[in-house]
């Protein structure tokens, strides 16, 4: 609470995204349990197979994009394991409270502590700063939409990198399988080489399937979902900033926000 501003607390949300952790971790544990129950886990560890699948997938994916794209994807993907704390409903309540404060006490009253509370929300903070400075509405709209577009592009590229890696990993597994089979067929006269060659042939396919199914595809899907939520929150902030700049009635802002929110998340502040 600051000067009558009621901002939903973000600390109330968990620090970790349990859905991602439980989903991926649970799948990994089930596979590990199956390996333990079926025999020796060490038989499923093969360094040449790891080099072919993991190293090959990373390098070929990098060739499809750029080093910077891959590094940014690694950074963005890390956010899928943390709860963002940005719920569209909370964002809606936040901007309606801000609009009410601006309506009752004036736009300049939002400077100082009230505005400082919003520094962790860059789009909202920047938009309100521009509105307080008297920036024309078309310019504010253009700047914030540019921020939203840049955010969407970052997420889109990261999703593309993960989807491409999910395509390449099984293909690298198939390449490893072919390498192992060729090595095996070329040394049928030496029984000692048949086992290691067959291990490469089978384990590369296993590793490729694991990476594509349990790592890359779920993370890409989760990132898409998080990106959609971020876009909705950004759109709500944009509506709020423009409404505050025009000094609209907060009731009108509530109706505008509810028009973009899913029915289950719509808010009722004014009766």
ABEGO torsion letter per residue (X at the ends): XBGGBBBBBAAABBABBAAAAAAAAAAAAAAAAAAAAAEBAAAABBAAAAAAAAAAAAAAAAAABBAAAAAAAAAAAAAAABBAGBBAAAAAAAAAAAAAAAAAAEAAAABEAAAAAAAABAAAAAAAAAAAAGBBAAAAAAAAAAAAAAAAAAAAAAAAAAAAAAAAAAAAAAAAAAAAAAAAAAAAABAAAAAAAAAAAAAAAAAAAAAAAAAAAAAAAAAAAAAAAAAAAAAAAAAAAAAAAAGBBAAAAAAAAAAABBAAABBBABX
